[in-house]
Amino acid sequence: MKTTLDELQAFIAVVDTHSITAAADALGQTASGVSRALARLEEKLQTTLLRRTTRRLALTEEGQAFLQRAREIVAAVEQAEE
């Protein structure tokens, strides 16, 4: 299975907003949808990108490395669309 742009955008939004709920609001999606997108992404990559508790989200080392590449990919797609 290949990673989708929607999964990358969900991951970036969660990191930027520090919240699955806030990311869902920003993306016009449900919190459960964003949470499922993160779970699919982590499953496809076979790694944990974010450590989640009820009070906090924290990037793992793998998540930090992946975030940089995800931002580059999304930026490239947005630039191509312009």
Backbone torsions as a table, in degrees:
resi	resn	phi	psi	omega
1	MET	NA	141.0	-178.9
2	LYS	-101.5	149.4	177.8
3	THR	-69.8	139.4	179.9
4	THR	-102.7	159.7	177.2
5	LEU	-62.4	-37.2	178.6
6	ASP	-60.9	-39.5	178.7
7	GLU	-66.4	-41.4	177.8
8	LEU	-62.9	-44.9	179.9
9	GLN	-63.8	-38.4	178.1
10	ALA	-64.2	-44.7	179.2
11	PHE	-59.9	-48.7	-180.0
12	ILE	-61.4	-43.6	-179.3
13	ALA	-63.5	-39.7	178.7
14	VAL	-64.1	-44.2	179.2
15	VAL	-63.2	-45.5	-176.1
16	ASP	-67.6	-34.9	-177.1
17	THR	-95.7	-11.3	-178.4
18	HIS	62.5	24.8	-176.5
19	SER	-161.7	136.2	175.2
20	ILE	-68.1	-41.0	-179.5
21	THR	-64.4	-45.8	179.2
22	ALA	-65.2	-37.7	177.3
23	ALA	-63.9	-41.8	178.3
24	ALA	-61.0	-44.1	177.7
25	ASP	-60.1	-44.9	-178.5
26	ALA	-64.7	-32.8	-178.4
27	LEU	-92.3	-6.1	-177.5
28	GLY	71.0	32.8	-179.8
29	GLN	-122.9	177.6	175.2
30	THR	-88.9	155.7	177.5
31	ALA	-61.6	-38.8	179.7
32	SER	-66.3	-35.1	177.7
33	GLY	-65.4	-43.0	178.0
34	VAL	-66.3	-42.2	178.8
35	SER	-61.3	-42.2	177.9
36	ARG	-65.4	-39.2	178.5
37	ALA	-62.0	-41.5	177.2
38	LEU	-63.5	-43.4	179.8
39	ALA	-62.7	-42.1	178.2
40	ARG	-63.1	-43.8	-179.5
41	LEU	-61.2	-46.9	178.9
42	GLU	-63.6	-37.2	178.5
43	GLU	-65.9	-43.8	179.4
44	LYS	-63.6	-39.5	-179.2
45	LEU	-83.3	-11.9	-178.1
46	GLN	54.6	45.6	177.1
47	THR	-155.9	162.9	175.6
48	THR	-94.3	123.2	179.7
49	LEU	-94.4	-35.5	-177.7
50	LEU	-130.6	134.0	170.4
51	ARG	-90.9	121.9	-174.7
52	ARG	-114.7	132.1	168.9
53	THR	-126.8	178.7	179.5
54	THR	-68.4	-19.5	-176.5
55	ARG	-114.5	-10.7	-169.8
56	ARG	-153.2	146.2	170.4
57	LEU	-119.0	135.7	178.4
58	ALA	-139.5	135.3	177.1
59	LEU	-70.8	140.2	169.8
60	THR	-83.0	173.5	175.9
61	GLU	-60.2	-41.9	178.3
62	GLU	-63.9	-39.8	178.6
63	GLY	-63.2	-40.3	178.7
64	GLN	-63.0	-45.3	178.6
65	ALA	-64.9	-42.2	-178.7
66	PHE	-69.2	-34.5	-179.5
67	LEU	-57.9	-44.2	-179.4
68	GLN	-60.3	-46.1	179.6
69	ARG	-67.5	-39.2	179.6
70	ALA	-62.4	-42.5	177.8
71	ARG	-61.3	-41.3	178.8
72	GLU	-63.4	-41.8	-179.4
73	ILE	-65.5	-48.2	-179.3
74	VAL	-63.2	-41.4	178.5
75	ALA	-62.7	-40.3	179.2
76	ALA	-64.7	-41.0	178.6
77	VAL	-65.1	-44.7	179.5
78	GLU	-62.7	-39.5	179.1
79	GLN	-66.3	-41.7	179.4
80	ALA	-63.5	-37.2	179.6
81	GLU	-67.3	-29.4	179.6
82	GLU	-71.6	NA	NA
